[in-house]
């Protein structure tokens, strides 16, 4: 299931605070978008923000990426919806 929203920096800041203030916490935040916050090439993939042992880091997702063709069909200009 996905939610088509833009990146929300305040959510990322919240996860960073949780990592710092509660180092026993852990979790994943999946974000899709080509905004270059945090660096890296995330054009056709999800980025995963990971909280683990006081660290808040990002990486490419190995499960839903690349988005095309893993979860979306390639663009076909001849198809009619």
C-alpha positions in Angstrom: 0.0 0.0 0.0 1.3 3.5 -0.8 0.5 7.0 -0.2 1.2 9.5 -3.0 2.4 12.5 -1.0 5.5 14.7 -1.2 8.4 14.5 1.1 7.7 16.0 4.5 11.0 17.2 6.1 9.3 17.5 9.5 8.7 13.7 9.6 12.4 13.1 8.8 13.4 15.5 11.6 11.1 13.6 14.0 12.7 10.3 13.1 16.2 11.8 13.6 15.1 13.1 17.1 13.7 9.7 18.0 17.0 8.0 17.0 18.9 10.5 19.1 16.7 10.6 22.2 15.7 7.0 22.2 18.6 4.9 21.0 16.8 1.6 21.7 14.1 2.5 19.1 14.1 1.1 15.6 12.0 1.3 12.5 11.8 2.1 8.8 10.3 5.0 6.9 9.8 4.5 3.1 9.8 7.6 1.0 9.3 7.8 -2.8 10.3 10.9 -4.6 13.2 12.3 -6.6 13.9 15.2 -4.2 17.6 15.1 -3.4 17.4 15.6 0.4 20.2 13.8 1.9 22.0 13.2 -1.3 22.0 10.1 -3.5 20.2 9.1 -6.7 16.6 8.2 -5.9 14.9 8.9 -9.2 13.3 5.5 -9.8 13.3 4.0 -6.4 12.1 4.3 -2.8 14.5 5.6 -0.2 14.5 3.9 3.1 15.2 5.9 6.3 16.3 3.6 9.0 16.3 4.2 12.8 18.5 1.6 14.5 20.6 1.8 17.7 20.6 5.6 17.8 21.4 6.0 14.1 19.2 7.6 11.4 20.4 6.8 7.9 19.1 6.4 4.4 19.6 3.8 1.7 17.9 2.5 -1.4 15.1 0.0 -1.0 15.9 -3.5 -2.4 12.2 -4.7 -2.4 10.0 -2.2 -4.3 12.8 -0.6 -6.4 13.3 0.1 -9.2 9.7 1.4 -9.2 9.5 0.9 -13.0 9.0 -2.1 -13.7 8.8 -3.6 -10.2 5.5 -1.9 -9.1 4.6 0.2 -12.2 4.4 -0.6 -15.9 6.8 1.2 -18.2 5.2 4.2 -20.0 3.5 3.1 -23.2 2.3 6.0 -25.3 0.1 3.7 -27.5 -2.1 2.6 -24.5 -5.4 4.2 -23.9 -6.7 4.3 -20.4 
